Amino acid sequence: MLKALIVDDEELACKGLKMRLDENDQVEVVGICRNGREALAAIVEHEPDLVFLDIQMPGMTGFDVVREIQVDLMPLIVFVTAYDAYAVDAFKIHAVDYLLKPVEEERLREAVERAVQTKTQLSAMDEKKRLLDMVISMTGKSEVAIGELLTSDEPESSTPDRLAIKDGSTTTFVPVRDIDWIDAAGDYMCIHVKGETHIMRTTMKELESKLDPSIFQRVHRSTIVNLQRVEKVSSHINGEYHLILSCGSSLKMSRSYKDKVKHFFQ
């Protein structure tokens, strides 16, 4: 049985979807969220296998939520959308599945079946990379711009003061001291800075080697955190910790990395 989360700012849409999912013995709904921030917190708390994610929500869109999910907790995503057929085709290629509002019962069953099959085939990292590909393709960037995005020409430095992140024809220089946390998805690195997420082409190993280890430490297989942003550490009975950052993000720290960073919290 898949643990599922529903994310939609429309109350009736949430109730209707939950009612239908409650009739499916392959899914257990563990939470309903009305916005992106609630969704991110619930994903950390419940670690769902599957999220039914609305795209058009106030504050954070469904795209924004995907960018912010810690890759080590990445669930399968089924988009719920009112987009036209052309966009739906793109979602079908890149996401686990899509549902058009109002959700049809047969399509919902198909989406759940696809999620069940996909669960055994994809790693969380692979899923986030697929979704990031979709986000990039749906933001209107040309093929040339996407190619430029994947070309990194930042200067070599052991501990640079800033990172050069290309986005099409624009290069954004991000001060390293402003980075809150980082997670990896294949050849993409998601750099989370002051409520924004920048996507750059590099590997976790390459980027980690350029960061000051007294400030930036790996806390999960694919997650690096700025220890100066950690405001609270919450322990769980299974030996894992959740780190609450000043930016509001909550990150899971695995047991295998506890000893590596525990001296920073003493």
C-alpha positions in Angstrom: 0.0 0.0 0.0 1.3 3.4 -1.0 1.2 6.3 1.6 -0.3 9.3 -0.3 -0.5 13.0 0.3 -3.0 15.3 -1.4 -2.0 18.9 -2.0 -4.6 21.3 -3.4 -5.8 24.8 -2.3 -9.4 23.9 -3.2 -11.2 22.2 -0.3 -13.8 20.5 -2.5 -11.1 19.1 -4.8 -9.3 17.6 -1.7 -12.4 16.1 -0.3 -13.4 14.5 -3.6 -10.0 13.1 -4.3 -9.7 11.7 -0.8 -13.1 10.1 -0.9 -12.2 8.2 -4.1 -8.7 7.2 -2.9 -10.2 5.9 0.4 -12.0 3.3 -1.8 -8.7 2.1 -3.3 -7.0 -0.6 -1.2 -3.6 0.3 -2.8 -3.5 3.7 -1.3 -3.6 5.2 2.2 -4.1 8.9 2.4 -1.9 10.2 5.3 -2.5 13.9 4.9 -4.1 16.8 3.1 -2.3 20.0 2.5 -3.8 23.3 1.3 -0.5 24.9 0.1 3.1 24.2 -0.8 4.6 25.0 2.6 2.2 22.6 4.3 3.1 20.0 1.7 6.9 20.3 2.3 6.4 19.9 6.1 4.1 16.9 5.6 6.5 15.2 3.3 9.2 15.4 5.9 6.8 14.2 8.6 5.0 11.4 6.7 7.6 10.4 4.0 4.8 9.5 1.6 5.3 7.3 -1.4 3.0 9.3 -3.6 1.8 13.0 -3.8 -1.2 14.2 -5.7 0.0 17.7 -6.5 -2.0 20.6 -7.8 0.0 23.0 -10.1 -1.8 26.3 -9.7 -1.7 27.3 -6.1 -1.2 30.6 -4.4 2.2 31.3 -3.0 4.1 28.2 -4.1 3.1 26.4 -7.4 3.4 22.7 -7.8 6.7 23.4 -9.7 8.0 25.3 -6.7 7.2 22.4 -4.4 9.1 19.9 -6.7 12.2 22.1 -6.5 12.0 22.3 -2.7 11.5 18.6 -1.9 14.6 17.0 -0.4 15.7 14.5 -2.9 16.2 11.8 -0.2 12.5 12.1 0.6 11.3 12.5 -3.0 7.9 10.8 -3.5 6.3 9.9 -6.8 4.3 12.8 -8.2 0.9 12.8 -9.9 0.1 16.2 -11.1 -3.5 17.5 -10.8 -4.0 20.2 -13.4 -6.5 22.2 -15.5 -3.8 22.8 -18.2 -4.7 22.2 -21.9 -3.9 19.1 -23.9 -0.4 20.2 -25.0 0.8 20.8 -21.5 -0.8 17.5 -20.4 1.2 15.7 -23.0 4.4 17.1 -21.5 3.3 16.1 -18.0 2.6 12.6 -19.3 6.1 12.3 -20.6 7.9 13.6 -17.5 5.7 12.9 -14.5 4.4 9.6 -13.1 1.0 10.7 -14.4 -1.4 13.6 -14.6 -5.0 14.1 -13.7 -7.3 16.7 -15.3 -9.8 18.5 -13.2 -12.5 17.3 -12.6 -10.8 14.0 -11.9 -12.4 11.0 -13.5 -12.6 7.8 -11.5 -11.1 5.6 -14.2 -8.2 8.0 -14.7 -7.5 8.0 -11.0 -7.4 4.2 -10.9 -4.9 4.3 -13.8 -2.7 6.9 -12.0 -2.6 4.8 -8.9 -1.7 1.6 -10.9 1.1 3.5 -12.7 2.4 4.8 -9.4 2.4 1.2 -7.9 4.4 0.0 -10.9 6.8 2.9 -10.9 7.5 2.6 -7.2 9.7 -0.4 -7.8 11.4 1.0 -10.8 12.6 4.4 -9.9 14.9 5.8 -7.2 14.1 9.0 -5.5 17.0 10.7 -7.3 15.9 9.5 -10.7 12.4 10.8 -10.0 13.5 14.3 -9.0 15.7 14.5 -12.0 12.8 13.6 -14.3 10.6 16.2 -12.6 13.3 18.9 -12.9 13.6 18.1 -16.6 9.9 18.7 -16.8 10.1 22.0 -14.9 12.8 23.3 -17.2 10.9 22.3 -20.3 7.7 23.9 -19.1 9.2 27.2 -18.3 9.4 28.2 -21.9 13.1 27.9 -22.4 14.4 27.1 -25.9 16.5 24.1 -26.6 19.5 26.4 -26.9 18.8 28.0 -23.5 18.5 24.6 -21.9 21.8 23.6 -23.4 23.4 26.7 -22.0 21.9 25.9 -18.6 23.7 22.6 -18.7 27.0 24.2 -19.5 28.9 25.3 -16.5 31.8 27.7 -16.9 32.2 28.8 -13.3 35.8 29.6 -12.4 37.8 26.9 -10.6 38.4 27.7 -7.0 38.9 25.6 -3.9 36.4 27.6 -1.8 34.7 30.2 -4.0 32.9 33.2 -2.5 30.1 32.8 -5.0 28.7 30.3 -7.5 28.0 31.2 -11.1 24.7 29.6 -12.1 23.7 29.8 -15.8 20.0 30.0 -16.7 19.7 30.3 -20.5 21.5 33.5 -21.5 21.6 34.8 -17.9 24.2 34.0 -15.3 23.3 34.5 -11.6 26.1 34.9 -9.1 25.0 33.4 -5.8 27.1 34.3 -2.7 28.0 31.0 -1.0 27.3 32.5 2.4 23.6 32.9 1.4 23.0 29.2 0.6 20.6 27.5 3.0 20.9 23.9 1.7 21.6 21.9 -1.4 20.3 18.6 -2.8 21.3 16.6 -5.8 19.2 15.0 -8.5 21.4 13.1 -11.0 23.6 15.7 -12.7 21.6 18.6 -11.3 22.2 20.4 -8.1 19.4 22.3 -6.5 20.8 25.3 -4.6 18.3 26.7 -2.2 18.9 30.4 -1.4 16.6 32.8 0.4 13.4 31.1 -0.7 14.6 30.6 -4.3 15.9 27.5 -5.9 18.7 27.7 -8.6 19.5 24.6 -10.7 23.0 24.1 -11.9 24.9 21.4 -13.8 27.5 19.8 -11.5 27.8 16.8 -9.3 27.5 16.5 -5.5 31.2 15.5 -5.2 32.4 18.5 -7.3 30.3 21.0 -5.4 31.0 19.6 -2.0 34.8 19.9 -2.6 34.4 23.6 -3.2 32.5 24.3 0.0 33.9 25.1 3.5 33.4 21.9 5.5 33.3 23.9 8.7 30.0 25.4 7.4 28.6 23.0 4.9 28.1 19.3 5.8 26.4 16.3 4.2 23.4 15.3 6.3 22.0 12.7 4.0 23.1 10.8 0.9 22.1 13.6 -1.4 21.7 16.6 0.9 24.2 19.3 2.1 23.2 21.8 4.7 24.6 25.2 5.8 25.1 24.5 9.5 24.8 28.2 10.3 21.2 28.0 9.2 20.2 25.2 11.6 17.9 26.6 14.3 16.6 23.4 15.8 17.3 19.7 15.8 14.4 17.3 16.4 15.3 13.7 17.3 13.1 10.7 16.5 12.9 7.3 18.1 14.3 5.6 15.0 17.6 7.4 15.5 17.1 10.0 12.8 17.0 13.7 13.2 15.1 16.5 11.5 16.9 19.8 11.1 14.8 23.0 11.1 16.4 25.8 9.2 16.0 29.5 9.6 14.5 29.7 6.2 11.7 27.4 7.3 12.8 24.3 5.6 12.8 21.0 7.5 15.4 18.4 6.4 15.9 14.8 7.3 19.4 13.8 8.6 20.1 10.1 8.4 21.7 8.2 11.2 24.8 7.4 9.2 25.7 11.2 9.1 24.9 11.9 12.8 28.4 11.4 14.1 29.9 13.5 11.3 28.0 16.7 12.3 27.0 16.2 16.0 29.9 18.3 17.3 28.3 21.3 15.5 25.3 21.1 17.8 27.1 20.8 21.1 
